[in-house]
Amino acid sequence: MVASLIMTIGFTLLVIETLVGTVANGFIVFMNYIDWFKNRKLSPADLILTCLGLSRLAFQAVVFLDQTMSFFSLSTHVWNCLYLMIPITWIFANTANVWFATWLSVFYFAKIAIFSHPIFLQVKQRISGLVPWLLLGSVGLSAITTISVVKTWIDGFSTLNCYSWHLSINGSEMKTFDSSRYFVILATVPKVIPLLIFLSSSILLITSLWKHTRHLQRNGVGVRDLNTQAHLTAMKALASFSALYLSSFLGFTAQAILILNNMNHTWQGMLTNSVIAAYPSGHAIILILINPKLKQTWVRMLHHLQCSLNEMSS
C-alpha cells in the first residue's frame, strides 16, 4: 500500500516535471528558431541552448514513455515494439544533453571568467568559432557511444542466450539474462568525463567571479552596482547548474544500482527517475530567467495568457 502510494506520487512528480521541462525547453528552442528564421544565424550561446533544448525534449519524452509503460503495466507487445527504440533514444539524447550542458558551462567560463593565463586568453578569443565544432563533435561522440553501448548490450544478450540454451539441453537449469542490468551501467560510465569538465569549469568560473566581486567591493564599488549584480547573478545561476547537474548524475548512479538489484520498476526506481527528470526541467527554467531576452518574452507570454484566462472567466 505504501509502495503503491509512493509510486503514484513519484509518477505524478515525473508528469509535472516532464510538462514543465517540455514547455520550458520547447520555449527556448522555439524562440531561438524564430531568431534564426529572421536573421539566418544564431549566436554561439543560442546555438548551444537550441541543441541543449532539442536533446532534452527527446530525453524527457523517452523517459516519460518508459515510466508510463512501467506504471500502467502496458502489454508486452507494446514493449516489444519499442524494445530498441527506447534505449537507443535514451542513451543518445542523454549523452548529447550531458555534453551540450558541459559546453555551455565551458562557454560561460571562457566568456565571463577573468584570468591572465595565455592559454585561457587564446581559448577566450576562439571559443565562439569552436562552438559549432564542439557541438558537432558531441553529436558524433554521442552516436559512437550509443552504437558501442547498444552493440555490447545486444552481443552480451545473444551470447548468454546461447549459453543458456546449451545448458537447458544438458538438463541443467535455464539461466536468465536481464540485459537491462548492463545497459544503464554502460550508459552511465561515459558521463564521468563531461561531468568532470562541467564541474571544473563551473568551479573555476565561480571562483573567478567571487574574486572579481571581492575586488570590486574592496575598491569601494557597492553591491548595488550593475556590474557586481550581474556577476552575483551569474554565480547563483552556475551554483544552481552545478547542483542540478550533480543530482542528475547521482540519480543515474542510483538507477544503475537499482537495476543491478532488479529494483528499477519499484517505487525507488520511480523516485530516482523523478530526480533525474528534475535536472532538464529546472535547468531550463534557470536558463530562461537569466537570459534577458528569453525572460522578457516569457513574462510577456504569461501576461497574455493570464489576460486571456481572465477574459474567459469573466
C-alpha positions as CSV (number, residue, x, y, z in Angstrom):
1,M,0.0,0.0,0.0
2,V,2.8,2.4,1.0
3,A,4.9,1.4,-2.0
4,S,1.9,1.9,-4.3
5,L,1.3,5.4,-2.9
6,I,4.9,6.4,-3.3
7,M,4.9,5.0,-6.9
8,T,1.8,7.2,-7.6
9,I,3.5,10.3,-6.0
10,G,6.7,9.6,-8.0
11,F,4.8,9.2,-11.2
12,T,2.9,12.4,-10.5
13,L,6.1,14.3,-9.9
14,L,7.5,12.9,-13.2
15,V,4.5,14.0,-15.1
16,I,4.8,17.6,-13.7
17,E,8.5,17.7,-14.3
18,T,8.0,16.5,-17.9
19,L,5.3,19.1,-18.6
20,V,7.4,21.9,-17.1
21,G,10.5,20.7,-19.0
22,T,8.7,20.3,-22.3
23,V,7.2,23.8,-22.1
24,A,10.5,25.4,-20.9
25,N,12.8,23.6,-23.4
26,G,10.3,24.0,-26.2
27,F,10.1,27.7,-25.5
28,I,13.9,28.1,-25.7
29,V,14.0,26.1,-29.0
30,F,11.1,28.0,-30.5
31,M,12.4,31.4,-29.6
32,N,15.8,30.6,-31.0
33,Y,14.2,29.2,-34.1
34,I,12.4,32.5,-34.6
35,D,15.7,34.4,-34.3
36,W,17.4,32.1,-36.7
37,F,14.5,32.4,-39.2
38,K,14.7,36.2,-39.0
39,N,18.4,36.7,-39.1
40,R,19.6,33.4,-40.6
41,K,22.1,33.0,-37.9
42,L,22.4,32.3,-34.1
43,S,24.9,33.4,-31.6
44,P,27.1,30.7,-30.1
45,A,25.3,30.8,-26.8
46,D,21.9,30.5,-28.6
47,L,23.2,27.6,-30.7
48,I,24.2,25.7,-27.6
49,L,20.9,26.4,-26.0
50,T,19.0,25.2,-29.0
51,C,20.9,21.9,-29.2
52,L,20.5,21.5,-25.5
53,G,16.7,22.1,-25.6
54,L,16.2,19.6,-28.5
55,S,18.2,16.9,-26.8
56,R,16.3,17.4,-23.5
57,L,12.9,17.3,-25.3
58,A,13.9,13.9,-26.8
59,F,15.3,12.6,-23.5
60,Q,12.3,13.7,-21.4
61,A,9.9,12.2,-23.9
62,V,11.6,8.8,-23.8
63,V,11.9,8.7,-20.0
64,F,8.2,9.6,-19.7
65,L,7.2,6.9,-22.2
66,D,9.3,4.3,-20.4
67,Q,8.0,5.1,-17.0
68,T,4.4,5.4,-18.2
69,M,4.6,1.9,-19.7
70,S,6.0,0.6,-16.4
71,F,3.5,2.4,-14.2
72,F,0.4,1.3,-16.1
73,S,1.9,-2.2,-16.9
74,L,1.3,-1.9,-20.6
75,S,1.2,-5.1,-22.7
76,T,4.4,-7.0,-23.7
77,H,3.5,-6.5,-27.3
78,V,3.7,-2.7,-26.9
79,W,7.0,-3.0,-25.1
80,N,8.5,-5.3,-27.8
81,C,7.7,-2.8,-30.5
82,L,9.7,-0.2,-28.5
83,Y,12.3,-2.6,-27.3
84,L,15.3,-1.0,-29.1
85,M,13.8,2.5,-29.9
86,I,13.6,3.4,-26.2
87,P,17.2,2.5,-25.1
88,I,18.8,3.9,-28.3
89,T,16.9,7.2,-28.0
90,W,17.5,7.3,-24.2
91,I,21.3,6.9,-24.5
92,F,21.8,9.2,-27.5
93,A,19.7,12.1,-26.2
94,N,21.0,11.8,-22.6
95,T,24.7,11.6,-23.7
96,A,24.2,14.6,-26.1
97,N,22.4,16.5,-23.4
98,V,25.3,16.0,-20.9
99,W,27.9,17.2,-23.5
100,F,25.8,20.2,-24.6
101,A,25.4,21.3,-20.9
102,T,29.1,20.8,-20.4
103,W,30.0,23.1,-23.4
104,L,27.5,25.7,-22.2
105,S,29.4,25.8,-18.9
106,V,32.8,25.9,-20.7
107,F,31.4,28.8,-22.9
108,Y,30.3,30.8,-19.9
109,F,33.6,30.1,-18.3
110,A,35.6,31.3,-21.3
111,K,33.4,34.4,-21.8
112,I,33.0,35.6,-18.2
113,A,36.0,34.4,-16.2
114,I,38.9,36.7,-15.6
115,F,42.3,35.1,-15.9
116,S,45.5,36.3,-17.4
117,H,47.0,32.9,-18.4
118,P,48.0,32.9,-22.2
119,I,46.2,29.6,-22.9
120,F,43.0,30.9,-21.3
121,L,43.2,34.1,-23.3
122,Q,43.6,32.0,-26.5
123,V,40.5,30.0,-25.6
124,K,38.6,33.1,-24.8
125,Q,39.3,34.5,-28.3
126,R,38.5,31.4,-30.2
127,I,35.6,29.8,-28.2
128,S,32.9,31.4,-30.4
129,G,34.3,29.8,-33.5
130,L,34.8,26.5,-31.8
131,V,31.2,26.1,-30.6
132,P,29.8,24.6,-33.9
133,W,32.6,22.1,-34.0
134,L,32.2,21.2,-30.3
135,L,28.5,20.6,-30.8
136,L,29.1,18.6,-34.0
137,G,31.7,16.6,-32.2
138,S,29.3,16.0,-29.3
139,V,26.7,14.6,-31.7
140,G,29.3,12.3,-33.2
141,L,30.6,11.2,-29.8
142,S,27.0,10.6,-28.7
143,A,26.3,8.4,-31.7
144,I,29.5,6.4,-31.2
145,T,28.7,5.9,-27.5
146,T,25.1,4.8,-28.4
147,I,26.3,2.3,-31.0
148,S,29.0,0.9,-28.7
149,V,26.7,0.5,-25.7
150,V,23.8,-1.0,-27.7
151,K,26.2,-3.3,-29.6
152,T,27.8,-4.5,-26.3
153,W,24.3,-4.9,-24.8
154,I,23.0,-7.0,-27.8
155,D,26.2,-9.1,-28.1
156,G,26.0,-9.9,-24.4
157,F,22.4,-10.8,-24.6
158,S,22.9,-13.1,-27.6
159,T,26.0,-14.8,-26.1
160,L,24.3,-15.5,-22.8
161,N,21.1,-16.7,-24.5
162,C,23.2,-19.3,-26.5
163,Y,24.9,-20.3,-23.3
164,S,21.6,-20.7,-21.5
165,W,20.2,-22.8,-24.4
166,H,23.2,-25.1,-24.2
167,L,22.6,-25.6,-20.5
168,S,19.0,-26.5,-21.0
169,I,19.8,-29.2,-23.5
170,N,22.1,-30.9,-20.9
171,G,19.3,-30.9,-18.4
172,S,20.7,-28.1,-16.3
173,E,18.6,-25.3,-15.0
174,M,17.9,-22.5,-17.6
175,K,19.7,-19.2,-16.6
176,T,18.0,-16.0,-17.4
177,F,19.7,-12.8,-18.5
178,D,18.4,-9.3,-17.8
179,S,20.2,-7.3,-20.3
180,S,18.9,-4.0,-18.9
181,R,21.2,-4.5,-15.9
182,Y,24.2,-3.8,-18.1
183,F,22.6,-1.1,-20.2
184,V,22.5,1.7,-17.6
185,I,26.0,0.9,-16.3
186,L,27.5,1.1,-19.8
187,A,25.4,4.2,-20.4
188,T,26.4,6.0,-17.2
189,V,30.2,5.5,-17.4
190,P,30.8,7.8,-20.4
191,K,29.2,10.7,-18.4
192,V,32.1,10.8,-16.0
193,I,34.3,12.8,-18.3
194,P,31.8,15.6,-19.2
195,L,30.8,15.7,-15.5
196,L,34.4,16.4,-14.5
197,I,34.8,19.1,-17.3
198,F,31.5,20.7,-16.2
199,L,32.3,20.8,-12.5
200,S,35.8,22.1,-13.2
201,S,34.7,24.9,-15.4
202,S,31.9,25.8,-13.1
203,I,34.1,25.9,-10.0
204,L,36.8,27.9,-11.8
205,L,34.2,30.4,-13.0
206,I,32.5,30.8,-9.6
207,T,36.0,31.3,-8.1
208,S,36.8,33.9,-10.7
209,L,33.5,35.7,-10.2
210,W,33.9,35.6,-6.5
211,K,37.4,37.1,-6.6
212,H,36.2,39.8,-9.1
213,T,33.3,40.7,-6.8
214,R,35.5,40.9,-3.8
215,H,37.9,43.1,-5.8
216,L,35.1,45.5,-6.8
217,Q,33.9,45.7,-3.2
218,R,37.4,46.4,-1.9
219,N,37.7,49.3,-4.4
220,G,34.6,50.9,-3.0
221,V,32.0,49.6,-5.6
222,G,28.8,48.9,-3.8
223,V,26.9,45.7,-4.2
224,R,24.1,47.6,-6.0
225,D,26.5,48.3,-8.9
226,L,25.1,46.7,-12.1
227,N,28.3,45.0,-12.9
228,T,28.6,43.5,-9.5
229,Q,24.9,42.4,-9.6
230,A,25.5,40.7,-12.9
231,H,28.4,38.8,-11.5
232,L,26.4,37.8,-8.4
233,T,23.5,36.6,-10.7
234,A,25.9,34.5,-12.8
235,M,27.4,33.0,-9.6
236,K,24.0,31.9,-8.3
237,A,23.0,30.5,-11.7
238,L,26.2,28.5,-12.0
239,A,25.8,27.2,-8.5
240,S,22.3,26.1,-9.4
241,F,23.5,24.5,-12.6
242,S,26.2,22.5,-10.7
243,A,23.7,21.3,-8.0
244,L,21.2,20.1,-10.6
245,Y,23.8,18.5,-12.8
246,L,25.4,16.7,-9.8
247,S,22.0,15.5,-8.5
248,S,21.2,14.1,-12.0
249,F,24.5,12.2,-12.2
250,L,23.9,10.8,-8.7
251,G,20.4,9.8,-9.8
252,F,21.8,7.9,-12.8
253,T,24.3,6.2,-10.4
254,A,21.5,5.2,-8.1
255,Q,19.4,4.0,-11.0
256,A,22.3,1.7,-12.1
257,I,22.4,0.2,-8.6
258,L,18.7,-0.4,-8.6
259,I,18.9,-2.1,-12.0
260,L,21.7,-4.3,-10.7
261,N,19.3,-5.4,-8.0
262,N,16.2,-5.8,-10.2
263,M,14.6,-2.8,-8.5
264,N,14.3,-0.3,-11.3
265,H,10.5,-0.7,-11.6
266,T,9.9,-0.3,-7.9
267,W,9.0,2.9,-6.0
268,Q,12.7,3.6,-5.5
269,G,13.2,3.5,-9.3
270,M,10.3,5.8,-9.8
271,L,11.7,8.4,-7.3
272,T,15.1,8.1,-8.9
273,N,13.7,8.9,-12.3
274,S,11.9,11.9,-10.8
275,V,15.3,13.2,-9.5
276,I,16.8,12.6,-13.0
277,A,13.9,14.4,-14.7
278,A,14.2,17.4,-12.4
279,Y,17.5,18.5,-13.9
280,P,16.5,19.2,-17.5
281,S,13.3,20.9,-16.3
282,G,14.9,23.0,-13.5
283,H,17.9,23.9,-15.7
284,A,15.7,25.1,-18.5
285,I,13.8,27.4,-16.1
286,I,17.0,28.9,-14.8
287,L,18.3,29.4,-18.4
288,I,15.1,31.4,-19.2
289,L,15.3,33.5,-16.0
290,I,19.0,34.5,-16.5
291,N,18.6,35.3,-20.2
292,P,17.1,38.9,-20.5
293,K,15.6,38.2,-24.0
294,L,14.0,34.9,-23.1
295,K,12.9,36.2,-19.7
296,Q,11.2,39.3,-21.2
297,T,9.3,37.2,-23.8
298,W,8.4,34.6,-21.2
299,V,6.9,37.2,-18.8
300,R,5.0,38.8,-21.7
301,M,3.7,35.4,-22.8
302,L,2.5,34.6,-19.2
303,H,0.9,38.0,-19.0
304,H,-1.1,37.5,-22.3
305,L,-2.1,34.0,-21.0
306,Q,-3.3,35.5,-17.7
307,C,-5.3,38.1,-19.6
308,S,-6.9,35.5,-21.8
309,L,-7.9,33.4,-18.8
310,N,-9.4,36.4,-17.1
311,E,-11.4,37.2,-20.2
312,M,-12.7,33.7,-20.5
313,S,-13.7,33.6,-16.8
314,S,-15.5,37.0,-17.0
